[in-house]
Amino acid sequence: MLIRVKVTRMQITGASVEILDLRHFAAPVLRPLLEAEGELWEKRLHWDYHASARLLMQYLDNHMLPGYAALQAGRVTGYVFCVYEETKAVIGDVFALPATPDGANGGSSPAHAAEETLLKHLFELLLNSPHVDRIESQLLLHPSGDHSDTFRAAGFQIFRRLFLVQALQGRWNPPQADLPGNLELRPWREADLAPASRLICEAYRSHPDSLINDQYRSGHGSMRFLNNIVRYAGCGSFTPQASHVVVERTSRELAALVLGSRVSSQSGHLTQVCVHPAYRRRGLARLLLSVAAFSFMRLGASEISLTVTEANSEAIELYKDEGYQCAHSFDAAVWQRNPIA
């Protein structure tokens, strides 16, 4: 039996909707909603959402997922959730069943209005939680601008990000690594986690992405980010065959790396591409992009994708020169209780 606690009833575009604590719902109740969302992930981004849905259902069954659900005529039609990382909250997703077959909400549709309402309830919870000093969100599925006004009204800063895609065709010849004698290109190893965390911390120092994801600002945070990607399938299924590093032979420290994950049978995704500041402008990023693309093509993928912040114009120029095209844009949002001047 569903225990209705802290119920908010309201009219959304003429329909009576209840907003309830997400932790009162078991996974089977949300299964149709997650299946509908999975179809949209496949159509819009060519991502297989099944693994993410299974993980969400485990949390739902354990009643461990903070958030809210929208209930209309006894049916769950939308949800929003977050996860806590010490004093930070990360908004993981918001989704409501679309009224149109293609999944496009539009600015005034019932689905969009439900998502806005769910977000406002979550903002109220988080902004009034004294232990939460920072909130981050990257709603990859939602087009840029979809909820930006709601985030800004709550005090968030918005960063537009691009979802770039490259078709994998004609890459049967492996890229040639023309590296200086002190550098070595090799596949990713499990032992690379610690040096990779140091590399990420250095590579993102004063970088726009460190404003979006504060994990990049410390070795501890970078290690947490890497564990999520490599060990816990935080972004698809980690693919070591498509992940490579460039190593400085004497110090054995990493000069550059690329990490890849499989997000569907047809698509690979680059979860991380970075170069140490001391080794930039030597063609390392271009080499790693080519190696990853060739590796994914050999694994049977027909396309490869990555995300980049719009402010990072130099990286965007490189990606487009390598054959990437913008297929989608979305927003990252950040709220800080005591912003650093």
N, C-alpha and C positions, 0 to 999 in steps of 0.2 A: 504494500500500500504506500502511495506517495504521501509524505508528510509535508504539508504546505506551510512553510515558515517564511516570514518576511515577504509576503506576496504583495506585488504592486500590480494593480489593474489599471489599464488605460485603453483609450481608443487610438488605434493606429490606422489611419486612412479608412475610418469607418468600421473597422473590425475590433472586437474586444479581445485584448491580449493580456495575459498574465506574465509577469516577470518573476521567476523563482530562482532560488539558489540551485546551481547546477549539481551540487553534491547530493541532492535528494533524488537524482535520476540514475537508474541503472543503464548499462550500455545498450540493451536491446531497444529501449525506448528511443534512443538517438540513432539507431542503425540506419533507418531510411534517410535521415538528414545527412549522415556521413556519406552514404552512397551517392546522394545527389551532388554533394560537394566534390566527391571523387570524380564524377563525370565532368565537372567543370574544370578540375585540375588537368584532366587528360585533354580536354578540348582546347583550353587556353594555353597551357604550358607544356603539354605532352609529358606530364608527370604521372606516375602511378602512385595513387594516394593510399593504396591498401595497407602498406606498412604503417603509415602515420595513423590511419584509422584504427588499426589493431592496437597500437600503443595507447591511443586516446581511450579506447574501450576498456583497456585494462585499468587505467586510472579511474574511469567512470565506475567500473564495478567495485573498485576499492574506495569509492567516495572520497577521492583525494584531490580532485581537480577544482580549484577555486574558480568561480565564474557564475554566469547566469544563463537561464534558458527562457525562451519565449514560448508560451503555451497558448494555443488558439484552438478552441472547441475540443479540448482534451488531447491535442496533438502537439508535439514539440516541433516548432517551425523555425527555430533559430537558436544559436548559442554563442557565447563568448567565454574565453577562459584565459587564465594567466598562470605563470609559474613563478615561484619565489627563488631568488638566488641571494642569500644573505639579506642585505638591505635594498636589493633591487627586485623589481617585478618586471617580468617580460610578458607582454600580451601576445599570446600564441596565435590566436585566430578569432575571427568573428564571421559568422555566416548565417544567412537566413534563406529559406527556400524561395527561389525566384518565381515570379508569376509568368515569365516568358520562357518558351522552350529552350532558347539559346543560352539562358543563364545570365543575360544582361539585366542588371537591376535597374539602372537608370536613377537619376537623382531624386525622383518623386515616387518611386514604386513602393508597394507595401514591404517588399523585402528590404529595400534600402532603409526605409523608416524603422523597421524592426532592428536592423543592425545598428543604426544610430542610437536607438533607445537602449539596446544592450550595452553599447560602449559607454554611454553616459552613466549607466548603473555601475559598471566596473570602475570608471573614473572616480565616482563618488566613494566607492569602497577604498580604492587605493590611495587617493589623495587625502583621505581622512585616516589612514593607517599610519601612526607615528613611527613605526619601524621601517616604512618604505621611504627611502630618500631619492630613489631614481626609478623611472619607468621607461622601458624601451619597447618599441613595436616595429615590426616589419611585416606588413600584411601583403605578402607576395602575390596572392591571388587577386587582390583588388586593384583596379587601375588607379594610377596616380590621380589625386583629386577627389576620389570617391568619398573619403571620409575626412579629408584634410581640414575642412572648416570646423568639424566637431573636435578634432584634436587641438587645433589652434585655440578654440574657445576655452578649452580646459588648461591652456598654458603650455602646450607642447610646441617644440620646434620641429619643423618639417624639412626633410631632406629627400629630394626626388632621386630615385634609383632606376636604372635601366636593366632590362632583361635582354641580353644579347644572345643570338643564336647563329651558329655556323653550320652549314650543310657539309657533311663529310663525303666528299667525292674526289676521286683521283689522287688519293694520298697513299698509293701503294709503295712508294719509295720512302724509306725511313729518312728522317732529317739527319743531316750531318752535323755533328758537334765539333765545331772549330773553336776549341777552348784554349786559353793559355795553359802552360804546363803546370801551373800551380792549382788548376781547377779540374775537377772530375765530375762527370755526369753519371749518375747511377740510379737504379730504382729505389723507391721508398723502403725503409726497414722499420720495424717496430722500435728499434733503439733510437730512431731519429726523433722521437717525441720531445725529449728534453731540449736538444739543440734547435728543433723547429720552434718551440715556444720562445726561445731567446731570439731567434730570427724574426718572428712575427712582432715581438715587442719592439725591436729596433726598426723594422721596416715601417711600422705604423706610427712611429713617433711624430707628432705634429701633423698627422695625416687626417683628411676629412673623415675617414671611416672610424677613427678612434673617438670621434664625437658621437657616432651612431652606436658603436659597440664598445663599451668601456673595458671589455675583456682584453682588448688589444693593448691596453696601457700598462700591463704588468706581466711578468713571467707566469705568475700564478693564474691570472685570468686567461692568458694565451694557452696554457696547458689545459685549462678547463674547456676552452673552445675546441682544442684539438681532440681531446677525449670524446667530446660530443660528436665530432665529425668522424673520427677514425674507429672508435670502439662502440659507440652507441647509436650509429646510424641516424645522426641528427639531421642529415640532409641526404637522403637516399642511402644506397648501400655502398660503403666505401670500397673503392676499386684500386688495390695496390698496384695492379698491372699498368694503370694509367697515371700513377703518381710517381714523381721523380724529384730528386734533389741534386743541386750542384754543391759539391763539397770542396773546401779549401784543404789541400792535401796535408799541409804541415800542422795546422791547428785542429783539423777535422771538424771545424765549425761549418755550418751551412751558409752558403752565399746566396742561395735562391731555392725555391721549391714550387711545385705545383701539385695539388691534391685533387683527385677526381672521384666522383661517386656515380653510380648508375641509378638514374631516377625512373627509368622505364626500359622496356626491351629495346626501344629505338633511340633513347636519349642518354647521353652522358652529361654530367654537370661538373664544372670546375668550382670546387668549394673554396679554394685558396690559390692565389698566385701572388708571390711576393719576392722581392729582391732586396738584399741588404744594401743600405745606402752607399757603402764603400764599393759596391760592385755594379752599380747602375751604369746605364749607357754602354754596356758591353755586349748587348744582344742576348742576355740570359733569359729575359722574359719571353722574347720572341722564340728562342730555342725551346723553352719549356712548353709554350703553347703548341708548337708544332709536334713535339714529342707526345703530348697528351692527346692531340687530335688523331695522330697516327695510331696510338695505342687503342683508343676507343673504336676507331674504324676496324682494326683487326679483331676487336671483340664483338663486332657485328652492329655497332651503333650507326645510325644514319645521320645523327646530328649531335652537336655539343653546345652547351649553353654556359653562361656565367652571368653574374650580376655586378654592376659597378655604379658607384655614386656619380650623379651627373656632374658634380663639381670637379671630379677627377678627369679633366679634359685630356691630359696627356695619355692616360691609360686608354681612354675611349678611342683616341686617335690610333693607338697601336692595335687595339682589338679590331677596329674597322679595317685597318690596313691588312690584317690577317684574314679578313673575310667574314667577320661577324657583322650581323645586322640587328637593329633594335626591333624586337618582336612585341615588346610589352614594357610598360613603365609602372612603377608602384612607389609608394611613399614609406620612408622610415620616419618614425616619430620618437622624440625624446623629451622627457620631463625631468627636471632636476629640482629638488626641494630648495637647495641653497646653491644656485648657480655660481660658478667661479667667475669672478670679474675678469 
